[in-house]
Amino acid sequence: MRSRWTALLAAALPLLAGPGAAAQVTLGIGVGASSSDLIVTGLAIDSQEARRGITLSVSLAVPVSERIGIEFGTGYIRRGSTSTLLQLGDVDYRIQYLQFSALGKASAPVIGQRLSVHLLAGPALALETSCEREARLVLQPITFLVECDAPEADSRTSAVDYGILGGVGARFAAASRLGFRLDFIYTRGLRSFFESETETTAKNRALTLQAGVDFRIG
């Protein structure tokens, strides 16, 4: 079921740009490194270690005016963390998402037309493609590893996560159609990704540094 949602949204993404945008859009490809953790309530956590991973993304930027535009994106991201619970042990969440975003973009030149800076902000929707929870007890050498959507899992995760993105970046125009980008992006989940109604909540949070290349089309 989750793979079906992923395929449908991936196929629909290019249509969001509108029928007349093909001659104006900028196609971008990016790769980056992220550091994510969880905002947890209702549970006593002694410490938390961030999960680090690689991100891959593809974007389609549609100009609204000379300096304002909308950037539609899709990407593969990793989320989760390792939390140490008081007198219990470690709980490790390893979650993979396919994320879709629609970001407003405002840019301004710094050095002529070669270098520009930009601001990004907007909503994101993430489809869970896989999730594992590993628990290691502190008093006994026992490890429990379960899929988050398994029937025996006591805290199943939602197939869809909603969040907001915001960030800053810079673009260097290497040629009339070719540019290089560097973006620093903050992501925060808007709701708990636990599917069941419990007192414990967990929201995703991440920082991503991403480099990429883009091509002006048309």
Secondary structure, 3 states (H helix, E strand, C coil): CHHHHHHHHHHHHHHHHCCCCCCCCEEEEEEEEEEEEEEEECCCEEEEEEEEEEEEEEEEEEECCCCEEEEEEEEEEEEEEEEEECCCEEEEEEEEEEEEEEEEEEEEEEECCCEEEEEEEEEEEEEEEEEEEEEEECCCCCEEEEECCCCCCCCCECCEEEEEEEEEEEEEECCCCEEEEEEEEEEEECCCCECCCCCCEEEEEEEEEEEEEEEECC
